[in-house]
Amino acid sequence: MKKVFKLSLVMMLAFMVILAGCGSDNNNASGDTGTNTGTNTAANTGSGEATAENSNIKIGMVTDVGGVNDKSFNQSAWEALQALEKENGIKVQYLQSKSNADYEPNLNQFVKGGFALTWGIGFSMGDSVKKVALENPDAKLAIIDNVVEAPNVESVTFAENEGSFLVGVVAGLTTKSNKVAFIGGMESPVIKRFEAGFKAGVAAVNANAKVTVTYAGAFDKPDTGKSLAATLYNAGNDIIFPAAGATGNGVFNEAKSRNKAGGSKVWVIGVDKDQSLDFGDDVTLTSMLKRVDEAVKVVSKQVIDGTFKGGTTTVLGLKDNGVGLPETSKANVSADILAKVDDYKQQIIDGKITVPSE
């Protein structure tokens, strides 16, 4: 029987403290945007738990079509593995998928290559991860954003609806036009959780605000994101929340161009990472953090420590610090609004508010 458990906040924070010294090494991630494969060959210079024994441990990661430089969850996962490489002396490598057809062969390349753990990043890899796992029962695999029923797979999902509710509260209390928008990548249970939570958060604080929802049909089309954003901003929406991977980068580009040209101020709400670090405070209102990096660190550390929990599903929400808002939100969000966000957060954690997921 599949075991289902949730990581506690204490456990998550403990891992964060242990790994606080980890840095990010983007040597390979920044140089492989046009290819299907990538490796990280940087020296292990961390001062953590690096040992000769760990140097034999290899962990591989297969990206979805958004790519390793998506400034979103693929990039977060890769940065987490690079940090573990420095701290623990393991070897890490990624393979970048150009299409869904690449998933299975990329996963198999790591499994057949004797990697201690193979990651599939993204819900769309579910079928491929399951097939490869069942065909290779001695291999260890893990997946983000999907649940794979196999004894040698550890699945990690998130309560995106809870974090999205909080950024919906920010949007509902910040909008000047009472028009805000959501852009999804591809319709799926994961992205629908983003959408549902965002709409509920806006509605909770601003009954007059209208939320327009549209889908790009892809996670790797910045030009499509830019075009959709232009249409939405032209229609009077002053805040857009894209949950669309690299497609969302185009939303930021459109907003930056508009703000630079003058006129009515427009905002973007970042997703997965603190995207103000990539796109700046001048355009990023806040971000809905999804701690893919911590999930990747925790599960990968289980392989290093010999405590891997195959056949399990970890669900991370607000109470686990798995989703939320970054500290940088205070740059553009007033103290009064952030206080309301904290109040709603606690009500969700306490079970007083149940956030819809679809």
C-alpha positions in Angstrom: 0.0 0.0 0.0 1.2 3.5 -0.8 2.3 5.5 2.2 1.3 9.1 2.2 3.0 11.5 4.6 3.7 15.2 5.0 7.0 16.8 6.0 6.6 18.9 9.1 7.7 22.6 9.2 10.3 21.6 11.8 11.7 19.0 9.5 11.8 21.3 6.5 13.5 24.0 8.5 16.0 21.5 9.8 17.1 20.6 6.4 17.2 24.3 5.4 19.6 25.0 8.3 21.8 22.0 7.4 21.9 23.2 3.8 22.2 26.9 4.5 25.8 27.0 3.3 25.0 25.7 -0.1 25.5 28.0 -3.0 24.4 28.0 -6.6 26.7 27.1 -9.5 25.2 27.8 -12.9 28.2 26.8 -15.0 26.2 24.2 -16.9 22.7 25.5 -16.6 23.5 28.7 -18.5 25.3 27.1 -21.3 23.0 24.4 -22.6 19.8 26.1 -23.7 19.9 24.8 -27.2 20.8 21.1 -26.6 19.2 18.0 -25.2 21.8 17.2 -22.6 23.9 18.8 -19.9 26.3 17.9 -17.2 27.9 19.7 -14.3 31.6 19.1 -14.0 32.4 21.8 -11.4 34.8 20.9 -8.7 33.3 20.0 -5.3 34.6 22.8 -3.2 32.0 22.8 -0.5 33.1 22.4 3.1 30.1 20.2 4.2 29.9 16.4 4.2 31.9 15.7 1.1 33.5 12.3 1.3 35.3 9.9 -1.0 32.3 7.5 -0.7 29.9 10.3 -1.7 31.9 10.9 -4.9 30.5 7.6 -6.2 26.9 8.8 -5.8 25.4 10.2 -9.0 22.0 11.9 -9.1 20.4 12.8 -12.4 17.6 15.2 -13.3 15.4 15.2 -16.4 13.8 18.6 -17.2 10.4 19.0 -18.8 10.2 21.0 -22.0 10.5 24.3 -20.1 14.2 23.7 -19.8 16.8 24.1 -17.1 16.9 27.9 -17.6 13.2 28.5 -17.2 13.7 30.8 -14.1 11.1 28.6 -12.5 10.8 25.1 -11.1 13.3 23.3 -13.4 15.9 25.9 -12.5 15.1 25.6 -8.8 15.5 21.9 -8.9 18.8 22.1 -10.7 20.2 24.7 -8.4 19.3 22.5 -5.4 21.2 19.6 -6.9 24.2 21.8 -7.6 24.1 22.9 -4.0 24.1 19.3 -2.8 27.0 18.6 -5.1 29.1 21.3 -3.5 28.1 20.4 0.0 28.3 16.6 -0.2 30.7 15.7 -2.9 28.2 13.9 -5.1 28.0 14.1 -8.8 25.0 15.7 -10.5 23.9 15.9 -14.1 20.8 17.0 -16.1 19.3 16.0 -19.4 17.1 18.7 -21.1 13.9 17.5 -22.9 12.9 19.2 -26.1 9.6 17.3 -26.3 7.6 14.7 -24.4 9.2 12.1 -26.5 12.5 12.8 -24.8 11.3 11.9 -21.3 11.6 8.1 -21.4 15.0 7.9 -23.1 16.4 10.6 -20.9 15.2 8.9 -17.7 16.6 5.6 -19.0 20.0 7.1 -19.7 20.4 7.9 -16.0 18.9 4.6 -14.8 20.9 2.5 -17.1 24.0 4.6 -16.3 23.8 3.5 -12.6 22.7 6.8 -11.1 21.6 6.5 -7.5 18.6 8.6 -8.1 16.8 9.9 -11.2 14.5 12.9 -10.9 11.6 13.7 -13.3 10.7 17.4 -13.0 7.1 18.1 -13.9 3.6 16.5 -13.9 3.9 15.6 -17.6 6.6 13.0 -16.9 4.3 10.8 -14.8 3.7 8.1 -17.3 7.3 7.9 -18.4 8.6 7.8 -14.8 6.2 5.0 -14.0 7.2 2.9 -17.0 10.9 3.3 -16.4 10.5 2.6 -12.7 8.5 -0.6 -13.3 11.0 -1.8 -15.9 13.9 -1.1 -13.5 12.7 -2.2 -10.0 16.2 -1.8 -8.5 16.5 1.9 -9.6 15.4 4.8 -7.4 13.3 7.6 -9.0 11.5 10.7 -7.8 9.1 13.1 -9.4 7.9 16.6 -8.8 4.2 17.6 -9.3 2.8 14.1 -9.9 2.0 10.9 -8.0 3.5 7.7 -9.4 2.3 4.5 -7.9 5.5 2.4 -7.8 7.5 1.0 -4.9 10.8 2.6 -6.1 9.4 6.1 -6.8 9.1 9.0 -4.3 6.5 11.5 -5.4 6.4 15.2 -4.2 3.4 17.4 -4.8 2.4 20.8 -3.4 -0.7 22.7 -2.2 -0.2 25.3 -4.9 -3.8 26.5 -4.3 -2.9 27.6 -0.7 0.1 29.8 -1.8 -1.9 31.1 -4.8 -4.7 32.1 -2.4 -2.2 34.4 -0.6 -1.0 36.1 -3.8 -4.6 36.5 -4.8 -5.2 38.4 -1.6 -2.2 40.7 -2.5 -3.6 41.2 -6.1 -7.2 41.8 -4.8 -6.0 44.5 -2.4 -3.4 46.1 -4.8 -5.3 46.4 -8.1 -6.3 49.9 -9.2 -8.5 48.8 -12.1 -10.3 45.9 -10.3 -9.1 43.7 -13.2 -6.5 41.0 -12.7 -5.5 38.0 -14.8 -4.2 34.5 -14.6 -2.2 32.8 -17.4 -1.7 29.1 -17.1 0.8 27.0 -19.2 -1.1 23.9 -20.0 -4.3 22.8 -18.4 -3.6 20.2 -15.7 -4.5 19.5 -12.1 -1.4 21.3 -10.9 -2.0 24.5 -12.9 -5.7 24.3 -12.0 -4.7 24.4 -8.4 -2.8 27.7 -9.0 -5.8 29.1 -10.8 -8.4 28.1 -8.2 -6.4 29.4 -5.3 -5.7 32.7 -7.0 -9.3 33.3 -7.9 -10.4 32.4 -4.3 -7.9 34.8 -2.8 -8.9 37.7 -4.9 -12.6 37.1 -4.2 -12.0 36.9 -0.5 -10.8 40.5 -0.2 -12.3 42.3 -3.3 -15.8 41.4 -4.4 -15.5 44.0 -7.2 -12.4 42.5 -8.8 -12.7 40.4 -12.0 -10.2 37.6 -12.7 -9.6 36.8 -16.4 -8.2 33.3 -17.0 -6.4 32.2 -20.1 -4.1 29.3 -21.0 -1.0 29.5 -23.3 -1.0 25.8 -24.2 2.7 25.6 -23.5 5.4 26.0 -20.8 8.2 26.9 -23.2 6.8 29.8 -25.3 7.9 33.2 -24.0 6.6 34.9 -27.1 3.2 33.5 -26.5 3.3 34.7 -22.9 4.3 38.2 -24.1 1.4 38.3 -26.6 -1.2 37.2 -24.1 0.1 39.7 -21.6 -0.2 42.5 -24.1 -3.8 41.6 -24.8 -4.6 41.4 -21.1 -2.9 44.7 -20.2 -4.6 46.4 -23.1 -7.9 45.2 -21.6 -7.2 47.0 -18.4 -5.8 44.3 -16.2 -3.0 45.8 -14.1 -1.8 42.6 -12.4 -1.1 39.2 -14.1 -0.2 36.0 -12.4 1.4 33.5 -14.8 1.8 29.9 -13.8 3.4 28.9 -17.1 7.1 28.1 -16.7 9.3 29.8 -19.3 6.1 31.1 -21.1 5.7 33.4 -18.1 9.0 35.0 -18.8 7.3 36.7 -21.7 4.7 38.2 -19.4 7.6 39.9 -17.4 9.1 41.2 -20.6 5.9 42.8 -21.7 5.3 44.4 -18.3 8.8 45.8 -18.2 8.5 47.3 -21.6 5.2 49.0 -20.7 6.5 50.3 -17.4 9.5 51.7 -19.1 7.4 53.4 -21.7 5.3 55.1 -19.0 1.5 55.1 -18.6 -0.4 53.1 -16.1 1.7 50.9 -13.8 1.4 47.1 -14.4 2.6 44.2 -12.3 3.4 40.6 -12.6 3.2 38.0 -9.8 6.1 35.6 -9.9 5.8 31.8 -9.6 7.8 29.0 -8.1 10.9 31.1 -7.4 11.3 34.6 -6.0 11.2 36.1 -9.5 12.0 39.6 -8.4 15.6 38.3 -8.2 15.5 37.7 -12.0 13.2 40.4 -13.2 13.4 43.1 -10.6 11.2 44.8 -8.0 10.1 47.4 -10.6 7.8 44.8 -12.2 7.4 41.9 -9.6 4.7 42.6 -7.1 5.3 39.4 -5.2 5.9 35.7 -6.0 4.2 32.5 -5.1 7.1 30.4 -3.8 6.9 26.7 -4.4 9.9 25.1 -2.6 10.9 22.7 -5.3 14.4 23.3 -4.3 13.9 22.1 -0.7 11.9 19.1 -1.9 14.7 18.1 -4.2 17.3 18.5 -1.4 15.3 16.5 1.1 14.6 13.5 -1.1 18.1 13.5 -2.6 19.6 13.6 0.9 17.6 10.5 1.7 19.5 8.7 -1.1 22.8 10.0 0.2 22.0 9.0 3.8 20.4 5.6 2.8 16.9 6.6 4.0 15.1 6.8 0.6 11.3 6.2 1.0 10.2 4.7 -2.2 6.5 4.2 -2.7 5.6 7.4 -0.8 4.0 10.7 -1.6 5.0 14.0 0.2 2.5 16.8 0.0 3.9 20.3 1.0 1.6 23.2 1.8 1.6 26.3 3.9 2.0 24.5 7.2 5.1 22.7 5.9 6.6 26.0 4.5 6.3 24.3 1.1 4.5 27.3 -0.5 4.3 31.0 0.5 5.5 34.5 -0.2 9.2 35.7 -0.2 10.6 38.3 2.2 11.2 40.6 -0.8 7.4 41.1 -1.0 7.7 44.0 1.4 9.4 46.0 -1.3 6.1 46.5 -3.1 3.4 45.2 -0.8 2.3 47.4 2.0 2.6 46.3 5.7 -1.2 46.4 6.0 -1.7 44.0 3.1 1.1 41.7 4.3 -0.6 41.6 7.8 -3.8 40.5 6.1 -1.8 37.8 4.2 -0.4 36.5 7.4 -3.9 36.4 8.9 -5.3 34.4 6.0 -2.2 32.1 6.1 -2.9 31.2 9.7 -6.6 30.6 9.0 -5.6 28.2 6.3 -3.1 26.4 8.5 -5.7 26.2 11.3 -8.3 24.7 9.0 -10.6 27.7 9.3 -10.4 28.2 5.5 -10.3 25.4 3.0 -8.9 26.7 -0.3 -10.5 25.2 -3.4 -8.2 23.2 -5.6 -10.2 23.2 -8.8 
